[in-house]
Amino acid sequence: MGWHIHQMDVKTAFLDRVIEEELYIEQLEGFEVFSSELHVCRLKRALYGLKQAPHAWYTWIDSYFTGLGFSKSKVDPNLYQILVEGKLLLIVLYVDDLILTSHELLILSCKKDLATEFEMKDLGLLHYFLGLEIWQRSGGLFVS
């Protein structure tokens, strides 16, 4: 089978991304400045649980993919595609998971590139995703 489907997880997708809005939080417990108890902290980067965090993450990864020459599908804005030496590479973005499908060597090269930009966990061949079980065999792809 020439085509494979791999899954990767971005470990800190929603953490430490630049946010565009001006946001303030109360001083964090244990880090209070006691002479300035009424002061607040201005956020420059996203925190988990912040409603702006997914937008900051998506903006960052979208500009990363388009900067590499990927084009976005007109049908699904989370589907990216690029043609490399005549071989198609598809990446589907689902929250902080990436599904890569192409020929094995192209996937491995893409994973290496992604790991230089993002802290990634390589989950290998896709076996289970969104309630679907996937078996990849030499005879084809089976979904249940």
N, C-alpha and C positions, 0 to 999 in steps of 0.2 A: 504494500500500500504506500503510495507516494505522499499522500496527505496525512498529517497528524494534527491533533487538537491538544494543546497544552493549556494549563491554567497557572496563573501567577497571582499572588496577593501582595498588594502594596501595604507594608507594615504600618507606616505612619502617614497615610494618605490625608487625614484630616488635621494633622498636627503640624504646627509651625509654618503654615502657608501664609503668605502676605495677604492681608485683608485690605480692601479699598475704602471701607467706611471708617469713620471715627467712632470707636467704641470704648467704653470705660467700664471697669469693674471695681468692686470694693477691694480694699487691700486684703490679700490672702492671709488666712490664719497662719501664724508663725512667721510672717514676713511684714507685719505691721510696723509702721514708723510711729512710735508712741508720742512723739511731739507733734504729729500731724494726723491724728486719728480720723479726721473728717476728709482727708484727701483720698482721691481715687487713682487708679492706675489706667493709663491709656494702653489699649492693646494694639500691638503692631503686627502680631502674628495670631493665627487661629489656634483655638483650644478645642479639645474634644467637647462635644455637646453644644458648641456655639452654632447657632443656626446659619451663620455665614460660612462655616467651615466647608461644607460640600461645594459651594459655589467657588470658593478660593481654590480647592483641589481641582475641580473640573477645569477652571480657567488655566491652571498651571499645566495639567497634562494635555489639554487640548492644544495649547500653544507649543508644547514640546513635540507632539505628533505632527502638527502642521509644519513646524520648523524643520522636521526631518524629511518633509516632502509627502507625507501621508495626505490623502484626500478623504473628506468626510462623506459618508453616504448621504444622498438627498432624502432617502427613505427613513434612515435611523441615524440621528446625530451621534450615537455612541458606537458606530461602526466605522472603522478607519481602514483604508486600503492603500497599498503601494505595490508597484511592480518593480522587482529587483532582478535584473538580468533575465527578464522574460518570465519570472516566477512571481505569482501573486501571493502577497502576505496580507491576511486579514486580522485585525485586532478588534475585539468587542470589549467595551468598557462597561462593567456593571458595578457600580459603587466603587469599591476599592479592589475589585478583582478584574483581571485581564484574561481574556480567552484569546489565544493565538492559534491560527490555523494556516498551514502552508506545508512546504517540504521541510523535513527534519533539520537539515543544515541551516536553512533560512531562519527557522524558529530559534535554534541555538544561538545564532548570531544576534538575533533581535533580543533574546533574553540577556545576553552579555551586555549589549548596549543599554538596555533598560536598567540593569543593575548598577551601571555607572552613574545614573541620574537619580534613581529611587532606591530606597531600602526595600528589597523584594524578598518574598518567600516563594521559591519555585515549587509548585505543587505537582509538577510532572504532567503526565498524560491526564487528560480530563476523564474522570470516572463518574462523577456525580455533580450535577449542577441544576439548581432551581427545581428540584424534585424529579429530575430525569437521571436515569442510570445510563451511562455510555460505555460501550465496549468497543475498543478499537482493535481489530484483527486484520490479518493480511487479506482476508476475503471481503473486508468492507467495514463499515461503521454501523453499529447496532444500537438503537435507542429504545429504552423501555420506560 
